[in-house]
Amino acid sequence: MDRLAKMRKTTIDSSMERLIYSDTTTGQSKIKQTNWRSRMLFKTFPARESQHTTPQRKSYGPTTEEVTQWAQSLDNLLSSKYGLTALRLFMKSEHCEENIEFWVACEEFRKIRSRSKLRSKAKTMYDEFIRADSPKELNLDFHTKESLHQSLLILTQSSFKAAQNRVYFLMEHNSYPRFLDSELYHQLCRIAAGER
């Protein structure tokens, strides 16, 4: 073969992919040429599940292990999606939901990177939770409020940290123990264990 013919053959071979498969009925191996683009299209379809596998049951609630970890610390409770929701429901029934709402708002505030969004969120949080006669005014001592006012002058992502720590302390020593003794928590434990 001359050089030009070899180049054409390698170009054609590189654009085609050879697949070898066995024909079990005749016991012969066959070679089939397939364009690689059609194989890529085939790979985009979802794989079919085997009929012999049992489908996994989706969990729509906390597991027994998760509910047990809630009793170990407030951090475990707050880091769980279901735990946070359960604590919110409980605190709403106790008429102190402003504490958990402020704590969640502080967590969101710490993740903001834009200066303009930081200023806007800080103003909203101040008007909603800190300002006197605000709809969800927190029960903060004078020193915490003063340190918050000072930290808001030069706004950073940790400006509400002192107030958040104070609210965490209040939840840890008041709401959290009552939550663990509540019927809601005991009912969640029974549901997670498979009881009704």
Rosetta constraint file for C-alpha pairs under 8 A:
AtomPair CA 1 CA 5 HARMONIC 6.22 0.50
AtomPair CA 1 CA 6 HARMONIC 6.53 0.50
AtomPair CA 2 CA 6 HARMONIC 6.46 0.50
AtomPair CA 3 CA 7 HARMONIC 6.38 0.50
AtomPair CA 4 CA 8 HARMONIC 6.38 0.50
AtomPair CA 5 CA 9 HARMONIC 6.23 0.50
AtomPair CA 6 CA 10 HARMONIC 6.22 0.50
AtomPair CA 7 CA 11 HARMONIC 6.15 0.50
AtomPair CA 8 CA 12 HARMONIC 6.22 0.50
AtomPair CA 9 CA 13 HARMONIC 6.07 0.50
AtomPair CA 10 CA 14 HARMONIC 5.95 0.50
AtomPair CA 11 CA 15 HARMONIC 6.45 0.50
AtomPair CA 12 CA 16 HARMONIC 6.41 0.50
AtomPair CA 13 CA 17 HARMONIC 7.13 0.50
AtomPair CA 15 CA 35 HARMONIC 6.90 0.50
AtomPair CA 15 CA 36 HARMONIC 7.02 0.50
AtomPair CA 16 CA 33 HARMONIC 6.52 0.50
AtomPair CA 16 CA 34 HARMONIC 6.01 0.50
AtomPair CA 16 CA 35 HARMONIC 4.98 0.50
AtomPair CA 16 CA 36 HARMONIC 6.11 0.50
AtomPair CA 17 CA 33 HARMONIC 5.99 0.50
AtomPair CA 17 CA 34 HARMONIC 5.61 0.50
AtomPair CA 17 CA 35 HARMONIC 6.17 0.50
AtomPair CA 17 CA 36 HARMONIC 5.98 0.50
AtomPair CA 18 CA 31 HARMONIC 6.77 0.50
AtomPair CA 18 CA 32 HARMONIC 6.12 0.50
AtomPair CA 18 CA 33 HARMONIC 4.99 0.50
AtomPair CA 18 CA 34 HARMONIC 6.54 0.50
AtomPair CA 19 CA 31 HARMONIC 6.00 0.50
AtomPair CA 19 CA 32 HARMONIC 5.57 0.50
AtomPair CA 19 CA 33 HARMONIC 6.42 0.50
AtomPair CA 19 CA 34 HARMONIC 7.34 0.50
AtomPair CA 20 CA 29 HARMONIC 6.86 0.50
AtomPair CA 20 CA 30 HARMONIC 6.04 0.50
AtomPair CA 20 CA 31 HARMONIC 4.98 0.50
AtomPair CA 20 CA 32 HARMONIC 6.64 0.50
AtomPair CA 21 CA 29 HARMONIC 6.01 0.50
AtomPair CA 21 CA 30 HARMONIC 5.96 0.50
AtomPair CA 21 CA 31 HARMONIC 6.89 0.50
AtomPair CA 22 CA 27 HARMONIC 6.80 0.50
AtomPair CA 22 CA 28 HARMONIC 6.09 0.50
AtomPair CA 22 CA 29 HARMONIC 4.58 0.50
AtomPair CA 22 CA 30 HARMONIC 6.36 0.50
AtomPair CA 23 CA 27 HARMONIC 5.49 0.50
AtomPair CA 23 CA 28 HARMONIC 5.54 0.50
AtomPair CA 23 CA 29 HARMONIC 6.06 0.50
AtomPair CA 23 CA 30 HARMONIC 7.15 0.50
AtomPair CA 24 CA 28 HARMONIC 7.28 0.50
AtomPair CA 34 CA 38 HARMONIC 7.33 0.50
AtomPair CA 34 CA 39 HARMONIC 7.53 0.50
AtomPair CA 35 CA 39 HARMONIC 6.93 0.50
AtomPair CA 36 CA 40 HARMONIC 6.39 0.50
AtomPair CA 37 CA 41 HARMONIC 6.37 0.50
AtomPair CA 38 CA 42 HARMONIC 6.22 0.50
AtomPair CA 39 CA 43 HARMONIC 6.29 0.50
AtomPair CA 40 CA 44 HARMONIC 6.70 0.50
AtomPair CA 41 CA 45 HARMONIC 7.42 0.50
AtomPair CA 49 CA 53 HARMONIC 7.49 0.50
AtomPair CA 59 CA 63 HARMONIC 7.86 0.50
AtomPair CA 61 CA 82 HARMONIC 6.96 0.50
AtomPair CA 61 CA 192 HARMONIC 7.27 0.50
AtomPair CA 62 CA 66 HARMONIC 5.96 0.50
AtomPair CA 62 CA 67 HARMONIC 6.36 0.50
AtomPair CA 62 CA 82 HARMONIC 6.21 0.50
AtomPair CA 62 CA 188 HARMONIC 7.98 0.50
AtomPair CA 62 CA 192 HARMONIC 6.12 0.50
AtomPair CA 63 CA 67 HARMONIC 6.30 0.50
AtomPair CA 63 CA 192 HARMONIC 5.25 0.50
AtomPair CA 63 CA 193 HARMONIC 7.63 0.50
AtomPair CA 64 CA 68 HARMONIC 6.14 0.50
AtomPair CA 64 CA 189 HARMONIC 6.70 0.50
AtomPair CA 64 CA 192 HARMONIC 4.84 0.50
AtomPair CA 64 CA 193 HARMONIC 5.62 0.50
AtomPair CA 65 CA 69 HARMONIC 6.24 0.50
AtomPair CA 66 CA 70 HARMONIC 6.52 0.50
AtomPair CA 66 CA 80 HARMONIC 7.87 0.50
AtomPair CA 67 CA 71 HARMONIC 7.20 0.50
AtomPair CA 67 CA 83 HARMONIC 7.70 0.50
AtomPair CA 67 CA 188 HARMONIC 7.39 0.50
AtomPair CA 67 CA 189 HARMONIC 6.20 0.50
AtomPair CA 67 CA 192 HARMONIC 7.33 0.50
AtomPair CA 68 CA 72 HARMONIC 7.23 0.50
AtomPair CA 68 CA 189 HARMONIC 7.71 0.50
AtomPair CA 69 CA 73 HARMONIC 7.20 0.50
AtomPair CA 69 CA 76 HARMONIC 6.18 0.50
AtomPair CA 69 CA 77 HARMONIC 7.35 0.50
AtomPair CA 70 CA 74 HARMONIC 6.73 0.50
AtomPair CA 70 CA 76 HARMONIC 5.29 0.50
AtomPair CA 70 CA 77 HARMONIC 4.50 0.50
AtomPair CA 70 CA 83 HARMONIC 7.05 0.50
AtomPair CA 71 CA 77 HARMONIC 7.62 0.50
AtomPair CA 71 CA 180 HARMONIC 6.65 0.50
AtomPair CA 72 CA 76 HARMONIC 7.08 0.50
AtomPair CA 73 CA 77 HARMONIC 6.64 0.50
AtomPair CA 74 CA 78 HARMONIC 6.13 0.50
AtomPair CA 74 CA 172 HARMONIC 6.38 0.50
AtomPair CA 74 CA 176 HARMONIC 6.79 0.50
AtomPair CA 75 CA 79 HARMONIC 6.00 0.50
AtomPair CA 76 CA 80 HARMONIC 6.43 0.50
AtomPair CA 77 CA 83 HARMONIC 4.87 0.50
AtomPair CA 77 CA 84 HARMONIC 6.24 0.50
AtomPair CA 77 CA 87 HARMONIC 7.90 0.50
AtomPair CA 78 CA 83 HARMONIC 6.09 0.50
AtomPair CA 78 CA 84 HARMONIC 5.01 0.50
AtomPair CA 79 CA 83 HARMONIC 7.39 0.50
AtomPair CA 79 CA 84 HARMONIC 7.10 0.50
AtomPair CA 80 CA 84 HARMONIC 5.96 0.50
AtomPair CA 81 CA 85 HARMONIC 6.41 0.50
AtomPair CA 82 CA 86 HARMONIC 6.08 0.50
AtomPair CA 83 CA 87 HARMONIC 6.07 0.50
AtomPair CA 84 CA 88 HARMONIC 6.13 0.50
AtomPair CA 85 CA 89 HARMONIC 6.28 0.50
AtomPair CA 86 CA 90 HARMONIC 6.21 0.50
AtomPair CA 86 CA 184 HARMONIC 7.83 0.50
AtomPair CA 86 CA 185 HARMONIC 7.85 0.50
AtomPair CA 87 CA 91 HARMONIC 6.01 0.50
AtomPair CA 87 CA 100 HARMONIC 7.99 0.50
AtomPair CA 87 CA 179 HARMONIC 7.03 0.50
AtomPair CA 88 CA 92 HARMONIC 5.98 0.50
AtomPair CA 88 CA 97 HARMONIC 6.38 0.50
AtomPair CA 88 CA 100 HARMONIC 6.54 0.50
AtomPair CA 88 CA 101 HARMONIC 7.98 0.50
AtomPair CA 89 CA 93 HARMONIC 6.33 0.50
AtomPair CA 90 CA 94 HARMONIC 6.40 0.50
AtomPair CA 90 CA 179 HARMONIC 6.63 0.50
AtomPair CA 90 CA 184 HARMONIC 7.33 0.50
AtomPair CA 91 CA 95 HARMONIC 6.08 0.50
AtomPair CA 91 CA 96 HARMONIC 5.28 0.50
AtomPair CA 91 CA 97 HARMONIC 4.85 0.50
AtomPair CA 91 CA 100 HARMONIC 7.64 0.50
AtomPair CA 91 CA 175 HARMONIC 7.05 0.50
AtomPair CA 92 CA 96 HARMONIC 6.00 0.50
AtomPair CA 92 CA 97 HARMONIC 4.77 0.50
AtomPair CA 96 CA 100 HARMONIC 7.96 0.50
AtomPair CA 97 CA 101 HARMONIC 6.18 0.50
AtomPair CA 98 CA 102 HARMONIC 5.92 0.50
AtomPair CA 98 CA 129 HARMONIC 7.48 0.50
AtomPair CA 98 CA 136 HARMONIC 5.57 0.50
AtomPair CA 98 CA 137 HARMONIC 7.42 0.50
AtomPair CA 98 CA 138 HARMONIC 6.79 0.50
AtomPair CA 99 CA 103 HARMONIC 6.22 0.50
AtomPair CA 99 CA 138 HARMONIC 6.82 0.50
AtomPair CA 99 CA 167 HARMONIC 6.08 0.50
AtomPair CA 99 CA 171 HARMONIC 7.31 0.50
AtomPair CA 100 CA 104 HARMONIC 6.17 0.50
AtomPair CA 100 CA 171 HARMONIC 7.93 0.50
AtomPair CA 101 CA 105 HARMONIC 6.11 0.50
AtomPair CA 102 CA 106 HARMONIC 6.13 0.50
AtomPair CA 102 CA 125 HARMONIC 7.74 0.50
AtomPair CA 102 CA 129 HARMONIC 6.95 0.50
AtomPair CA 102 CA 164 HARMONIC 7.43 0.50
AtomPair CA 102 CA 167 HARMONIC 7.99 0.50
AtomPair CA 103 CA 107 HARMONIC 6.41 0.50
AtomPair CA 103 CA 164 HARMONIC 5.82 0.50
AtomPair CA 103 CA 167 HARMONIC 6.99 0.50
AtomPair CA 103 CA 168 HARMONIC 7.22 0.50
AtomPair CA 104 CA 108 HARMONIC 6.34 0.50
AtomPair CA 105 CA 109 HARMONIC 6.02 0.50
AtomPair CA 105 CA 125 HARMONIC 7.47 0.50
AtomPair CA 106 CA 110 HARMONIC 6.24 0.50
AtomPair CA 106 CA 160 HARMONIC 6.54 0.50
AtomPair CA 106 CA 161 HARMONIC 7.59 0.50
AtomPair CA 106 CA 164 HARMONIC 6.63 0.50
AtomPair CA 107 CA 111 HARMONIC 6.89 0.50
AtomPair CA 108 CA 112 HARMONIC 6.90 0.50
AtomPair CA 109 CA 118 HARMONIC 7.00 0.50
AtomPair CA 109 CA 121 HARMONIC 6.94 0.50
AtomPair CA 109 CA 122 HARMONIC 7.72 0.50
AtomPair CA 109 CA 157 HARMONIC 6.45 0.50
AtomPair CA 110 CA 157 HARMONIC 4.69 0.50
AtomPair CA 110 CA 158 HARMONIC 6.34 0.50
AtomPair CA 111 CA 157 HARMONIC 7.37 0.50
AtomPair CA 112 CA 117 HARMONIC 6.99 0.50
AtomPair CA 112 CA 118 HARMONIC 6.16 0.50
AtomPair CA 112 CA 157 HARMONIC 7.17 0.50
AtomPair CA 113 CA 117 HARMONIC 7.73 0.50
AtomPair CA 113 CA 118 HARMONIC 7.19 0.50
AtomPair CA 114 CA 118 HARMONIC 6.04 0.50
AtomPair CA 115 CA 119 HARMONIC 6.24 0.50
AtomPair CA 116 CA 120 HARMONIC 6.23 0.50
AtomPair CA 117 CA 121 HARMONIC 5.98 0.50
AtomPair CA 118 CA 122 HARMONIC 6.01 0.50
AtomPair CA 118 CA 155 HARMONIC 7.76 0.50
AtomPair CA 118 CA 156 HARMONIC 7.87 0.50
AtomPair CA 118 CA 157 HARMONIC 7.53 0.50
AtomPair CA 119 CA 123 HARMONIC 6.21 0.50
AtomPair CA 119 CA 155 HARMONIC 7.37 0.50
AtomPair CA 120 CA 124 HARMONIC 6.29 0.50
AtomPair CA 121 CA 125 HARMONIC 6.05 0.50
AtomPair CA 122 CA 126 HARMONIC 6.00 0.50
AtomPair CA 122 CA 152 HARMONIC 8.00 0.50
AtomPair CA 123 CA 127 HARMONIC 6.08 0.50
AtomPair CA 124 CA 128 HARMONIC 6.03 0.50
AtomPair CA 125 CA 129 HARMONIC 5.77 0.50
AtomPair CA 125 CA 130 HARMONIC 7.23 0.50
AtomPair CA 126 CA 130 HARMONIC 4.81 0.50
AtomPair CA 126 CA 131 HARMONIC 5.87 0.50
AtomPair CA 127 CA 131 HARMONIC 5.35 0.50
AtomPair CA 127 CA 134 HARMONIC 6.23 0.50
AtomPair CA 128 CA 134 HARMONIC 5.52 0.50
AtomPair CA 128 CA 135 HARMONIC 6.10 0.50
AtomPair CA 128 CA 136 HARMONIC 5.84 0.50
AtomPair CA 128 CA 137 HARMONIC 6.81 0.50
AtomPair CA 129 CA 134 HARMONIC 6.20 0.50
AtomPair CA 129 CA 135 HARMONIC 7.22 0.50
AtomPair CA 129 CA 136 HARMONIC 5.11 0.50
AtomPair CA 129 CA 137 HARMONIC 4.44 0.50
AtomPair CA 129 CA 138 HARMONIC 5.64 0.50
AtomPair CA 130 CA 134 HARMONIC 6.91 0.50
AtomPair CA 130 CA 137 HARMONIC 5.50 0.50
AtomPair CA 130 CA 138 HARMONIC 6.18 0.50
AtomPair CA 130 CA 145 HARMONIC 7.76 0.50
AtomPair CA 131 CA 137 HARMONIC 6.75 0.50
AtomPair CA 132 CA 137 HARMONIC 6.70 0.50
AtomPair CA 133 CA 137 HARMONIC 6.55 0.50
AtomPair CA 140 CA 144 HARMONIC 6.30 0.50
AtomPair CA 140 CA 145 HARMONIC 6.50 0.50
AtomPair CA 140 CA 163 HARMONIC 7.47 0.50
AtomPair CA 140 CA 166 HARMONIC 7.43 0.50
AtomPair CA 140 CA 167 HARMONIC 7.88 0.50
AtomPair CA 141 CA 145 HARMONIC 6.43 0.50
AtomPair CA 142 CA 146 HARMONIC 6.15 0.50
AtomPair CA 143 CA 147 HARMONIC 6.18 0.50
AtomPair CA 144 CA 148 HARMONIC 6.11 0.50
AtomPair CA 144 CA 162 HARMONIC 6.49 0.50
AtomPair CA 144 CA 163 HARMONIC 6.01 0.50
AtomPair CA 144 CA 166 HARMONIC 7.60 0.50
AtomPair CA 145 CA 149 HARMONIC 6.21 0.50
AtomPair CA 145 CA 163 HARMONIC 7.37 0.50
AtomPair CA 146 CA 150 HARMONIC 6.31 0.50
AtomPair CA 147 CA 151 HARMONIC 6.15 0.50
AtomPair CA 147 CA 162 HARMONIC 7.31 0.50
AtomPair CA 148 CA 152 HARMONIC 6.15 0.50
AtomPair CA 148 CA 159 HARMONIC 6.73 0.50
AtomPair CA 148 CA 160 HARMONIC 6.32 0.50
AtomPair CA 148 CA 162 HARMONIC 6.90 0.50
AtomPair CA 148 CA 163 HARMONIC 6.74 0.50
AtomPair CA 149 CA 153 HARMONIC 6.78 0.50
AtomPair CA 150 CA 154 HARMONIC 7.67 0.50
AtomPair CA 151 CA 155 HARMONIC 6.40 0.50
AtomPair CA 151 CA 156 HARMONIC 7.80 0.50
AtomPair CA 151 CA 159 HARMONIC 5.09 0.50
AtomPair CA 151 CA 160 HARMONIC 7.58 0.50
AtomPair CA 152 CA 156 HARMONIC 7.76 0.50
AtomPair CA 152 CA 159 HARMONIC 5.92 0.50
AtomPair CA 155 CA 159 HARMONIC 6.04 0.50
AtomPair CA 160 CA 164 HARMONIC 6.00 0.50
AtomPair CA 161 CA 165 HARMONIC 6.04 0.50
AtomPair CA 162 CA 166 HARMONIC 6.29 0.50
AtomPair CA 163 CA 167 HARMONIC 6.25 0.50
AtomPair CA 164 CA 168 HARMONIC 6.05 0.50
AtomPair CA 165 CA 169 HARMONIC 6.15 0.50
AtomPair CA 166 CA 170 HARMONIC 6.33 0.50
AtomPair CA 167 CA 171 HARMONIC 6.18 0.50
AtomPair CA 168 CA 172 HARMONIC 5.97 0.50
AtomPair CA 169 CA 173 HARMONIC 6.21 0.50
AtomPair CA 170 CA 174 HARMONIC 5.81 0.50
AtomPair CA 170 CA 175 HARMONIC 7.41 0.50
AtomPair CA 171 CA 175 HARMONIC 4.81 0.50
AtomPair CA 171 CA 176 HARMONIC 5.71 0.50
AtomPair CA 172 CA 176 HARMONIC 5.16 0.50
AtomPair CA 172 CA 177 HARMONIC 7.21 0.50
AtomPair CA 173 CA 177 HARMONIC 6.70 0.50
AtomPair CA 174 CA 178 HARMONIC 6.66 0.50
AtomPair CA 175 CA 179 HARMONIC 5.99 0.50
AtomPair CA 176 CA 180 HARMONIC 6.36 0.50
AtomPair CA 177 CA 181 HARMONIC 6.45 0.50
AtomPair CA 178 CA 182 HARMONIC 6.03 0.50
AtomPair CA 179 CA 184 HARMONIC 7.61 0.50
AtomPair CA 179 CA 185 HARMONIC 6.49 0.50
AtomPair CA 180 CA 185 HARMONIC 5.87 0.50
AtomPair CA 180 CA 186 HARMONIC 7.69 0.50
AtomPair CA 181 CA 185 HARMONIC 7.08 0.50
AtomPair CA 181 CA 186 HARMONIC 7.55 0.50
AtomPair CA 182 CA 186 HARMONIC 6.59 0.50
AtomPair CA 183 CA 187 HARMONIC 5.93 0.50
AtomPair CA 184 CA 188 HARMONIC 6.21 0.50
AtomPair CA 185 CA 189 HARMONIC 6.25 0.50
AtomPair CA 186 CA 190 HARMONIC 6.34 0.50
AtomPair CA 187 CA 191 HARMONIC 6.19 0.50
AtomPair CA 188 CA 192 HARMONIC 6.01 0.50
AtomPair CA 189 CA 193 HARMONIC 6.20 0.50
AtomPair CA 190 CA 194 HARMONIC 6.36 0.50
AtomPair CA 190 CA 195 HARMONIC 5.05 0.50
AtomPair CA 190 CA 196 HARMONIC 6.33 0.50
AtomPair CA 191 CA 195 HARMONIC 5.21 0.50
AtomPair CA 191 CA 196 HARMONIC 5.73 0.50
